[in-house]
Amino acid sequence: MSTIEESVDVAVPVRTAYNQWTQFEEFPRFMEGVDQIKQVSDTRTHWATSIAGVKREFEAEIVEQHPDERISWTSTEEPRQAGVVTFHRIGPDQTRVMLQMEYEPEGLAEKAGDKLSLVKHRIKGDLRRFKQYIESRGTESGGWRGDVGQDPLH
């Protein structure tokens, strides 16, 4: 398993950053390689990705979600991955969004990309694009405030 930890500070309140992050179907607007996400249920998403010419579809289950604090997930099938995104109030209109993710690279191309830290660079870019996206909007496009279970990483 490989582990990535990245964060970005955004100039919006915690509630705004958290609410926008719960709008999974909008992830393709700022996540490179994510073609589509469908919200299947309150806790399940279906992902379609194309990264370095490799197309994949998989489902992820939200295993813990606490408004304005954290969202953690795990994939329900291959490729294996799990992660947590947390939201930290720095000031009234300033939030640190921290992402921690574990994933299992599959195949030669993914293992080579992992050695070159390509996934880490992609996630860093995704967080920068999230910052631009939410700051340019100034407000969230929606939000889900439900509370879900426990974190699988702790």
Rosetta constraint file for C-alpha pairs under 8 A:
AtomPair CA 1 CA 102 HARMONIC 6.19 0.50
AtomPair CA 1 CA 103 HARMONIC 5.45 0.50
AtomPair CA 1 CA 104 HARMONIC 4.76 0.50
AtomPair CA 1 CA 105 HARMONIC 7.44 0.50
AtomPair CA 2 CA 102 HARMONIC 5.44 0.50
AtomPair CA 2 CA 103 HARMONIC 5.40 0.50
AtomPair CA 2 CA 104 HARMONIC 6.26 0.50
AtomPair CA 2 CA 105 HARMONIC 7.65 0.50
AtomPair CA 2 CA 114 HARMONIC 7.78 0.50
AtomPair CA 3 CA 100 HARMONIC 7.24 0.50
AtomPair CA 3 CA 101 HARMONIC 5.61 0.50
AtomPair CA 3 CA 102 HARMONIC 4.42 0.50
AtomPair CA 3 CA 103 HARMONIC 6.64 0.50
AtomPair CA 4 CA 99 HARMONIC 7.80 0.50
AtomPair CA 4 CA 100 HARMONIC 5.64 0.50
AtomPair CA 4 CA 101 HARMONIC 5.22 0.50
AtomPair CA 4 CA 102 HARMONIC 6.48 0.50
AtomPair CA 4 CA 120 HARMONIC 6.11 0.50
AtomPair CA 5 CA 98 HARMONIC 7.33 0.50
AtomPair CA 5 CA 99 HARMONIC 5.66 0.50
AtomPair CA 5 CA 100 HARMONIC 4.46 0.50
AtomPair CA 5 CA 101 HARMONIC 6.58 0.50
AtomPair CA 6 CA 98 HARMONIC 5.90 0.50
AtomPair CA 6 CA 99 HARMONIC 5.38 0.50
AtomPair CA 6 CA 100 HARMONIC 6.68 0.50
AtomPair CA 6 CA 120 HARMONIC 7.94 0.50
AtomPair CA 6 CA 123 HARMONIC 7.42 0.50
AtomPair CA 6 CA 124 HARMONIC 6.33 0.50
AtomPair CA 7 CA 96 HARMONIC 6.65 0.50
AtomPair CA 7 CA 97 HARMONIC 5.41 0.50
AtomPair CA 7 CA 98 HARMONIC 4.15 0.50
AtomPair CA 7 CA 99 HARMONIC 5.96 0.50
AtomPair CA 7 CA 124 HARMONIC 7.65 0.50
AtomPair CA 7 CA 127 HARMONIC 7.16 0.50
AtomPair CA 8 CA 96 HARMONIC 5.67 0.50
AtomPair CA 8 CA 97 HARMONIC 5.38 0.50
AtomPair CA 8 CA 98 HARMONIC 6.64 0.50
AtomPair CA 8 CA 127 HARMONIC 6.16 0.50
AtomPair CA 8 CA 128 HARMONIC 6.81 0.50
AtomPair CA 8 CA 131 HARMONIC 7.26 0.50
AtomPair CA 9 CA 94 HARMONIC 6.82 0.50
AtomPair CA 9 CA 95 HARMONIC 5.53 0.50
AtomPair CA 9 CA 96 HARMONIC 4.29 0.50
AtomPair CA 9 CA 97 HARMONIC 6.18 0.50
AtomPair CA 9 CA 131 HARMONIC 7.43 0.50
AtomPair CA 10 CA 17 HARMONIC 7.70 0.50
AtomPair CA 10 CA 94 HARMONIC 5.73 0.50
AtomPair CA 10 CA 95 HARMONIC 5.30 0.50
AtomPair CA 10 CA 96 HARMONIC 6.31 0.50
AtomPair CA 10 CA 97 HARMONIC 7.41 0.50
AtomPair CA 10 CA 131 HARMONIC 5.43 0.50
AtomPair CA 10 CA 134 HARMONIC 7.83 0.50
AtomPair CA 10 CA 135 HARMONIC 6.96 0.50
AtomPair CA 11 CA 93 HARMONIC 5.52 0.50
AtomPair CA 11 CA 94 HARMONIC 4.54 0.50
AtomPair CA 11 CA 95 HARMONIC 6.51 0.50
AtomPair CA 11 CA 131 HARMONIC 7.92 0.50
AtomPair CA 11 CA 135 HARMONIC 6.25 0.50
AtomPair CA 12 CA 16 HARMONIC 6.19 0.50
AtomPair CA 12 CA 17 HARMONIC 6.43 0.50
AtomPair CA 12 CA 92 HARMONIC 7.88 0.50
AtomPair CA 12 CA 93 HARMONIC 4.48 0.50
AtomPair CA 12 CA 94 HARMONIC 5.17 0.50
AtomPair CA 12 CA 95 HARMONIC 6.31 0.50
AtomPair CA 12 CA 134 HARMONIC 7.64 0.50
AtomPair CA 12 CA 135 HARMONIC 6.72 0.50
AtomPair CA 12 CA 138 HARMONIC 6.94 0.50
AtomPair CA 12 CA 139 HARMONIC 7.87 0.50
AtomPair CA 13 CA 17 HARMONIC 6.48 0.50
AtomPair CA 13 CA 89 HARMONIC 7.32 0.50
AtomPair CA 13 CA 91 HARMONIC 7.66 0.50
AtomPair CA 13 CA 92 HARMONIC 5.79 0.50
AtomPair CA 13 CA 93 HARMONIC 4.25 0.50
AtomPair CA 13 CA 94 HARMONIC 5.56 0.50
AtomPair CA 13 CA 95 HARMONIC 6.02 0.50
AtomPair CA 14 CA 18 HARMONIC 6.00 0.50
AtomPair CA 14 CA 68 HARMONIC 5.98 0.50
AtomPair CA 14 CA 87 HARMONIC 6.36 0.50
AtomPair CA 14 CA 88 HARMONIC 6.83 0.50
AtomPair CA 14 CA 89 HARMONIC 5.81 0.50
AtomPair CA 14 CA 93 HARMONIC 7.52 0.50
AtomPair CA 14 CA 94 HARMONIC 7.18 0.50
AtomPair CA 14 CA 95 HARMONIC 5.38 0.50
AtomPair CA 15 CA 19 HARMONIC 5.92 0.50
AtomPair CA 15 CA 67 HARMONIC 7.86 0.50
AtomPair CA 15 CA 68 HARMONIC 5.46 0.50
AtomPair CA 16 CA 20 HARMONIC 6.17 0.50
AtomPair CA 16 CA 139 HARMONIC 6.10 0.50
AtomPair CA 16 CA 140 HARMONIC 5.47 0.50
AtomPair CA 17 CA 21 HARMONIC 6.25 0.50
AtomPair CA 17 CA 87 HARMONIC 7.63 0.50
AtomPair CA 17 CA 95 HARMONIC 7.26 0.50
AtomPair CA 17 CA 97 HARMONIC 7.84 0.50
AtomPair CA 17 CA 134 HARMONIC 7.16 0.50
AtomPair CA 17 CA 140 HARMONIC 7.18 0.50
AtomPair CA 18 CA 22 HARMONIC 6.50 0.50
AtomPair CA 18 CA 67 HARMONIC 7.07 0.50
AtomPair CA 18 CA 68 HARMONIC 5.36 0.50
AtomPair CA 18 CA 69 HARMONIC 7.59 0.50
AtomPair CA 18 CA 87 HARMONIC 6.77 0.50
AtomPair CA 18 CA 143 HARMONIC 7.71 0.50
AtomPair CA 19 CA 23 HARMONIC 7.06 0.50
AtomPair CA 19 CA 68 HARMONIC 7.69 0.50
AtomPair CA 19 CA 140 HARMONIC 6.15 0.50
AtomPair CA 19 CA 141 HARMONIC 7.97 0.50
AtomPair CA 19 CA 142 HARMONIC 6.24 0.50
AtomPair CA 19 CA 143 HARMONIC 4.08 0.50
AtomPair CA 19 CA 144 HARMONIC 6.36 0.50
AtomPair CA 19 CA 145 HARMONIC 7.52 0.50
AtomPair CA 20 CA 134 HARMONIC 7.41 0.50
AtomPair CA 20 CA 140 HARMONIC 4.86 0.50
AtomPair CA 20 CA 141 HARMONIC 6.26 0.50
AtomPair CA 20 CA 142 HARMONIC 6.26 0.50
AtomPair CA 20 CA 143 HARMONIC 6.05 0.50
AtomPair CA 21 CA 143 HARMONIC 7.88 0.50
AtomPair CA 22 CA 142 HARMONIC 7.90 0.50
AtomPair CA 22 CA 143 HARMONIC 5.76 0.50
AtomPair CA 22 CA 144 HARMONIC 5.93 0.50
AtomPair CA 23 CA 27 HARMONIC 7.32 0.50
AtomPair CA 23 CA 141 HARMONIC 7.57 0.50
AtomPair CA 23 CA 142 HARMONIC 6.54 0.50
AtomPair CA 23 CA 143 HARMONIC 6.35 0.50
AtomPair CA 23 CA 144 HARMONIC 7.64 0.50
AtomPair CA 24 CA 37 HARMONIC 6.45 0.50
AtomPair CA 24 CA 38 HARMONIC 7.58 0.50
AtomPair CA 24 CA 39 HARMONIC 6.98 0.50
AtomPair CA 24 CA 45 HARMONIC 7.85 0.50
AtomPair CA 25 CA 36 HARMONIC 6.89 0.50
AtomPair CA 25 CA 37 HARMONIC 4.92 0.50
AtomPair CA 25 CA 38 HARMONIC 5.82 0.50
AtomPair CA 25 CA 39 HARMONIC 6.67 0.50
AtomPair CA 26 CA 30 HARMONIC 7.82 0.50
AtomPair CA 26 CA 37 HARMONIC 7.72 0.50
AtomPair CA 27 CA 31 HARMONIC 5.60 0.50
AtomPair CA 27 CA 34 HARMONIC 7.23 0.50
AtomPair CA 27 CA 36 HARMONIC 7.86 0.50
AtomPair CA 27 CA 37 HARMONIC 7.30 0.50
AtomPair CA 28 CA 32 HARMONIC 6.90 0.50
AtomPair CA 28 CA 33 HARMONIC 7.67 0.50
AtomPair CA 28 CA 34 HARMONIC 5.14 0.50
AtomPair CA 28 CA 35 HARMONIC 5.81 0.50
AtomPair CA 28 CA 36 HARMONIC 6.14 0.50
AtomPair CA 28 CA 37 HARMONIC 7.55 0.50
AtomPair CA 30 CA 126 HARMONIC 5.82 0.50
AtomPair CA 30 CA 127 HARMONIC 7.94 0.50
AtomPair CA 30 CA 129 HARMONIC 5.11 0.50
AtomPair CA 30 CA 130 HARMONIC 5.59 0.50
AtomPair CA 30 CA 133 HARMONIC 7.03 0.50
AtomPair CA 31 CA 123 HARMONIC 7.95 0.50
AtomPair CA 31 CA 126 HARMONIC 4.91 0.50
AtomPair CA 31 CA 129 HARMONIC 7.38 0.50
AtomPair CA 31 CA 130 HARMONIC 7.87 0.50
AtomPair CA 32 CA 122 HARMONIC 7.09 0.50
AtomPair CA 32 CA 126 HARMONIC 6.53 0.50
AtomPair CA 33 CA 49 HARMONIC 5.51 0.50
AtomPair CA 33 CA 50 HARMONIC 5.13 0.50
AtomPair CA 33 CA 51 HARMONIC 5.16 0.50
AtomPair CA 34 CA 47 HARMONIC 7.41 0.50
AtomPair CA 34 CA 48 HARMONIC 6.29 0.50
AtomPair CA 34 CA 49 HARMONIC 4.50 0.50
AtomPair CA 34 CA 50 HARMONIC 6.52 0.50
AtomPair CA 35 CA 47 HARMONIC 7.80 0.50
AtomPair CA 35 CA 48 HARMONIC 5.49 0.50
AtomPair CA 35 CA 49 HARMONIC 5.15 0.50
AtomPair CA 35 CA 50 HARMONIC 6.74 0.50
AtomPair CA 36 CA 47 HARMONIC 5.98 0.50
AtomPair CA 36 CA 48 HARMONIC 5.15 0.50
AtomPair CA 36 CA 49 HARMONIC 7.00 0.50
AtomPair CA 37 CA 45 HARMONIC 6.53 0.50
AtomPair CA 37 CA 46 HARMONIC 5.50 0.50
AtomPair CA 37 CA 47 HARMONIC 4.59 0.50
AtomPair CA 37 CA 48 HARMONIC 6.33 0.50
AtomPair CA 38 CA 45 HARMONIC 5.60 0.50
AtomPair CA 38 CA 46 HARMONIC 5.09 0.50
AtomPair CA 38 CA 47 HARMONIC 6.66 0.50
AtomPair CA 39 CA 44 HARMONIC 6.32 0.50
AtomPair CA 39 CA 45 HARMONIC 4.62 0.50
AtomPair CA 39 CA 46 HARMONIC 6.54 0.50
AtomPair CA 40 CA 44 HARMONIC 5.36 0.50
AtomPair CA 40 CA 45 HARMONIC 5.27 0.50
AtomPair CA 40 CA 46 HARMONIC 6.61 0.50
AtomPair CA 41 CA 45 HARMONIC 7.00 0.50
AtomPair CA 43 CA 61 HARMONIC 5.62 0.50
AtomPair CA 43 CA 62 HARMONIC 4.80 0.50
AtomPair CA 43 CA 63 HARMONIC 7.31 0.50
AtomPair CA 43 CA 148 HARMONIC 7.98 0.50
AtomPair CA 44 CA 59 HARMONIC 6.91 0.50
AtomPair CA 44 CA 60 HARMONIC 5.77 0.50
AtomPair CA 44 CA 61 HARMONIC 4.62 0.50
AtomPair CA 44 CA 62 HARMONIC 6.18 0.50
AtomPair CA 45 CA 59 HARMONIC 5.60 0.50
AtomPair CA 45 CA 60 HARMONIC 5.36 0.50
AtomPair CA 45 CA 61 HARMONIC 6.59 0.50
AtomPair CA 46 CA 57 HARMONIC 7.15 0.50
AtomPair CA 46 CA 58 HARMONIC 5.84 0.50
AtomPair CA 46 CA 59 HARMONIC 4.44 0.50
AtomPair CA 46 CA 60 HARMONIC 6.53 0.50
AtomPair CA 47 CA 56 HARMONIC 7.93 0.50
AtomPair CA 47 CA 57 HARMONIC 5.40 0.50
AtomPair CA 47 CA 58 HARMONIC 5.36 0.50
AtomPair CA 47 CA 59 HARMONIC 6.02 0.50
AtomPair CA 47 CA 60 HARMONIC 7.68 0.50
AtomPair CA 48 CA 55 HARMONIC 7.31 0.50
AtomPair CA 48 CA 56 HARMONIC 5.78 0.50
AtomPair CA 48 CA 57 HARMONIC 4.45 0.50
AtomPair CA 48 CA 58 HARMONIC 6.86 0.50
AtomPair CA 49 CA 54 HARMONIC 7.94 0.50
AtomPair CA 49 CA 55 HARMONIC 5.59 0.50
AtomPair CA 49 CA 56 HARMONIC 5.25 0.50
AtomPair CA 49 CA 57 HARMONIC 6.33 0.50
AtomPair CA 50 CA 54 HARMONIC 5.29 0.50
AtomPair CA 50 CA 55 HARMONIC 4.20 0.50
AtomPair CA 50 CA 56 HARMONIC 6.31 0.50
AtomPair CA 51 CA 55 HARMONIC 6.57 0.50
AtomPair CA 58 CA 75 HARMONIC 7.25 0.50
AtomPair CA 58 CA 76 HARMONIC 7.51 0.50
AtomPair CA 58 CA 77 HARMONIC 6.63 0.50
AtomPair CA 58 CA 78 HARMONIC 7.15 0.50
AtomPair CA 58 CA 79 HARMONIC 7.57 0.50
AtomPair CA 59 CA 75 HARMONIC 5.84 0.50
AtomPair CA 59 CA 76 HARMONIC 5.68 0.50
AtomPair CA 59 CA 77 HARMONIC 6.87 0.50
AtomPair CA 60 CA 73 HARMONIC 6.44 0.50
AtomPair CA 60 CA 74 HARMONIC 5.51 0.50
AtomPair CA 60 CA 75 HARMONIC 4.07 0.50
AtomPair CA 60 CA 76 HARMONIC 5.47 0.50
AtomPair CA 61 CA 73 HARMONIC 5.43 0.50
AtomPair CA 61 CA 74 HARMONIC 5.49 0.50
AtomPair CA 61 CA 75 HARMONIC 6.11 0.50
AtomPair CA 61 CA 76 HARMONIC 6.49 0.50
AtomPair CA 62 CA 71 HARMONIC 7.10 0.50
AtomPair CA 62 CA 72 HARMONIC 5.80 0.50
AtomPair CA 62 CA 73 HARMONIC 4.26 0.50
AtomPair CA 62 CA 74 HARMONIC 6.67 0.50
AtomPair CA 62 CA 148 HARMONIC 7.65 0.50
AtomPair CA 63 CA 71 HARMONIC 7.86 0.50
AtomPair CA 63 CA 72 HARMONIC 5.82 0.50
AtomPair CA 63 CA 73 HARMONIC 5.33 0.50
AtomPair CA 63 CA 74 HARMONIC 7.12 0.50
AtomPair CA 63 CA 148 HARMONIC 6.48 0.50
AtomPair CA 63 CA 149 HARMONIC 5.80 0.50
AtomPair CA 63 CA 150 HARMONIC 6.01 0.50
AtomPair CA 63 CA 151 HARMONIC 6.03 0.50
AtomPair CA 63 CA 152 HARMONIC 6.95 0.50
AtomPair CA 64 CA 70 HARMONIC 7.44 0.50
AtomPair CA 64 CA 71 HARMONIC 5.66 0.50
AtomPair CA 64 CA 72 HARMONIC 5.11 0.50
AtomPair CA 64 CA 73 HARMONIC 6.97 0.50
AtomPair CA 64 CA 147 HARMONIC 7.45 0.50
AtomPair CA 64 CA 148 HARMONIC 4.79 0.50
AtomPair CA 64 CA 149 HARMONIC 4.66 0.50
AtomPair CA 64 CA 150 HARMONIC 4.70 0.50
AtomPair CA 64 CA 151 HARMONIC 5.11 0.50
AtomPair CA 64 CA 152 HARMONIC 7.96 0.50
AtomPair CA 65 CA 69 HARMONIC 7.79 0.50
AtomPair CA 65 CA 70 HARMONIC 5.58 0.50
AtomPair CA 65 CA 71 HARMONIC 4.33 0.50
AtomPair CA 65 CA 72 HARMONIC 6.39 0.50
AtomPair CA 65 CA 146 HARMONIC 7.23 0.50
AtomPair CA 65 CA 147 HARMONIC 5.26 0.50
AtomPair CA 65 CA 148 HARMONIC 4.71 0.50
AtomPair CA 65 CA 149 HARMONIC 6.86 0.50
AtomPair CA 65 CA 150 HARMONIC 7.85 0.50
AtomPair CA 66 CA 70 HARMONIC 5.40 0.50
AtomPair CA 66 CA 71 HARMONIC 6.58 0.50
AtomPair CA 66 CA 145 HARMONIC 7.73 0.50
AtomPair CA 66 CA 146 HARMONIC 7.17 0.50
AtomPair CA 66 CA 147 HARMONIC 5.00 0.50
AtomPair CA 66 CA 148 HARMONIC 6.60 0.50
AtomPair CA 67 CA 145 HARMONIC 5.48 0.50
AtomPair CA 67 CA 146 HARMONIC 6.91 0.50
AtomPair CA 67 CA 147 HARMONIC 6.69 0.50
AtomPair CA 68 CA 87 HARMONIC 6.24 0.50
AtomPair CA 69 CA 86 HARMONIC 5.57 0.50
AtomPair CA 69 CA 87 HARMONIC 5.13 0.50
AtomPair CA 69 CA 88 HARMONIC 7.15 0.50
AtomPair CA 70 CA 84 HARMONIC 6.81 0.50
AtomPair CA 70 CA 85 HARMONIC 5.59 0.50
AtomPair CA 70 CA 86 HARMONIC 4.31 0.50
AtomPair CA 70 CA 87 HARMONIC 6.24 0.50
AtomPair CA 71 CA 84 HARMONIC 5.59 0.50
AtomPair CA 71 CA 85 HARMONIC 5.42 0.50
AtomPair CA 71 CA 86 HARMONIC 6.64 0.50
AtomPair CA 72 CA 82 HARMONIC 7.44 0.50
AtomPair CA 72 CA 83 HARMONIC 5.50 0.50
AtomPair CA 72 CA 84 HARMONIC 3.99 0.50
AtomPair CA 72 CA 85 HARMONIC 6.34 0.50
AtomPair CA 72 CA 151 HARMONIC 6.09 0.50
AtomPair CA 72 CA 152 HARMONIC 7.66 0.50
AtomPair CA 73 CA 82 HARMONIC 5.50 0.50
AtomPair CA 73 CA 83 HARMONIC 5.54 0.50
AtomPair CA 73 CA 84 HARMONIC 6.43 0.50
AtomPair CA 73 CA 151 HARMONIC 7.88 0.50
AtomPair CA 73 CA 152 HARMONIC 7.81 0.50
AtomPair CA 74 CA 80 HARMONIC 7.67 0.50
AtomPair CA 74 CA 81 HARMONIC 5.78 0.50
AtomPair CA 74 CA 82 HARMONIC 4.06 0.50
AtomPair CA 74 CA 83 HARMONIC 6.54 0.50
AtomPair CA 74 CA 152 HARMONIC 7.75 0.50
AtomPair CA 75 CA 79 HARMONIC 7.33 0.50
AtomPair CA 75 CA 80 HARMONIC 5.78 0.50
AtomPair CA 75 CA 81 HARMONIC 5.47 0.50
AtomPair CA 75 CA 82 HARMONIC 6.26 0.50
AtomPair CA 76 CA 80 HARMONIC 7.64 0.50
AtomPair CA 79 CA 103 HARMONIC 7.63 0.50
AtomPair CA 79 CA 104 HARMONIC 6.56 0.50
AtomPair CA 79 CA 105 HARMONIC 7.43 0.50
AtomPair CA 79 CA 106 HARMONIC 7.04 0.50
AtomPair CA 80 CA 103 HARMONIC 5.74 0.50
AtomPair CA 80 CA 104 HARMONIC 5.48 0.50
AtomPair CA 81 CA 101 HARMONIC 7.15 0.50
AtomPair CA 81 CA 102 HARMONIC 5.44 0.50
AtomPair CA 81 CA 103 HARMONIC 4.08 0.50
AtomPair CA 81 CA 104 HARMONIC 6.34 0.50
AtomPair CA 82 CA 101 HARMONIC 5.76 0.50
AtomPair CA 82 CA 102 HARMONIC 5.32 0.50
AtomPair CA 82 CA 103 HARMONIC 6.50 0.50
AtomPair CA 82 CA 153 HARMONIC 7.82 0.50
AtomPair CA 83 CA 99 HARMONIC 7.29 0.50
AtomPair CA 83 CA 100 HARMONIC 5.41 0.50
AtomPair CA 83 CA 101 HARMONIC 4.02 0.50
AtomPair CA 83 CA 102 HARMONIC 6.01 0.50
AtomPair CA 83 CA 153 HARMONIC 7.57 0.50
AtomPair CA 84 CA 99 HARMONIC 5.91 0.50
AtomPair CA 84 CA 100 HARMONIC 5.38 0.50
AtomPair CA 84 CA 101 HARMONIC 6.47 0.50
AtomPair CA 85 CA 97 HARMONIC 6.84 0.50
AtomPair CA 85 CA 98 HARMONIC 5.47 0.50
AtomPair CA 85 CA 99 HARMONIC 4.38 0.50
AtomPair CA 85 CA 100 HARMONIC 6.35 0.50
AtomPair CA 86 CA 97 HARMONIC 5.84 0.50
AtomPair CA 86 CA 98 HARMONIC 5.19 0.50
AtomPair CA 86 CA 99 HARMONIC 6.59 0.50
AtomPair CA 87 CA 95 HARMONIC 6.53 0.50
AtomPair CA 87 CA 96 HARMONIC 5.81 0.50
AtomPair CA 87 CA 97 HARMONIC 4.86 0.50
AtomPair CA 87 CA 98 HARMONIC 6.51 0.50
AtomPair CA 88 CA 95 HARMONIC 5.48 0.50
AtomPair CA 88 CA 96 HARMONIC 4.98 0.50
AtomPair CA 88 CA 97 HARMONIC 6.53 0.50
AtomPair CA 88 CA 98 HARMONIC 7.96 0.50
AtomPair CA 89 CA 94 HARMONIC 6.35 0.50
AtomPair CA 89 CA 95 HARMONIC 4.79 0.50
AtomPair CA 89 CA 96 HARMONIC 6.54 0.50
AtomPair CA 90 CA 94 HARMONIC 5.25 0.50
AtomPair CA 90 CA 95 HARMONIC 5.32 0.50
AtomPair CA 90 CA 96 HARMONIC 6.66 0.50
AtomPair CA 91 CA 95 HARMONIC 6.93 0.50
AtomPair CA 105 CA 110 HARMONIC 5.23 0.50
AtomPair CA 105 CA 111 HARMONIC 5.39 0.50
AtomPair CA 105 CA 114 HARMONIC 6.94 0.50
AtomPair CA 106 CA 110 HARMONIC 5.59 0.50
AtomPair CA 106 CA 111 HARMONIC 6.39 0.50
AtomPair CA 107 CA 111 HARMONIC 6.23 0.50
AtomPair CA 108 CA 112 HARMONIC 6.08 0.50
AtomPair CA 109 CA 113 HARMONIC 6.06 0.50
AtomPair CA 110 CA 114 HARMONIC 5.99 0.50
AtomPair CA 111 CA 115 HARMONIC 6.34 0.50
AtomPair CA 112 CA 116 HARMONIC 6.43 0.50
AtomPair CA 113 CA 117 HARMONIC 6.22 0.50
AtomPair CA 113 CA 118 HARMONIC 5.22 0.50
AtomPair CA 113 CA 119 HARMONIC 7.02 0.50
AtomPair CA 114 CA 118 HARMONIC 5.96 0.50
AtomPair CA 114 CA 119 HARMONIC 6.34 0.50
AtomPair CA 117 CA 121 HARMONIC 6.35 0.50
AtomPair CA 118 CA 122 HARMONIC 6.12 0.50
AtomPair CA 119 CA 123 HARMONIC 6.15 0.50
AtomPair CA 120 CA 124 HARMONIC 6.19 0.50
AtomPair CA 121 CA 125 HARMONIC 6.20 0.50
AtomPair CA 122 CA 126 HARMONIC 6.12 0.50
AtomPair CA 123 CA 127 HARMONIC 6.18 0.50
AtomPair CA 124 CA 128 HARMONIC 6.36 0.50
AtomPair CA 125 CA 129 HARMONIC 6.15 0.50
AtomPair CA 126 CA 130 HARMONIC 6.10 0.50
AtomPair CA 127 CA 131 HARMONIC 6.22 0.50
AtomPair CA 128 CA 132 HARMONIC 6.39 0.50
AtomPair CA 129 CA 133 HARMONIC 5.96 0.50
AtomPair CA 130 CA 134 HARMONIC 6.09 0.50
AtomPair CA 131 CA 135 HARMONIC 5.89 0.50
AtomPair CA 132 CA 136 HARMONIC 5.82 0.50
AtomPair CA 133 CA 137 HARMONIC 6.34 0.50
AtomPair CA 134 CA 138 HARMONIC 5.88 0.50
AtomPair CA 134 CA 139 HARMONIC 6.71 0.50
AtomPair CA 134 CA 140 HARMONIC 6.88 0.50
AtomPair CA 135 CA 139 HARMONIC 7.71 0.50
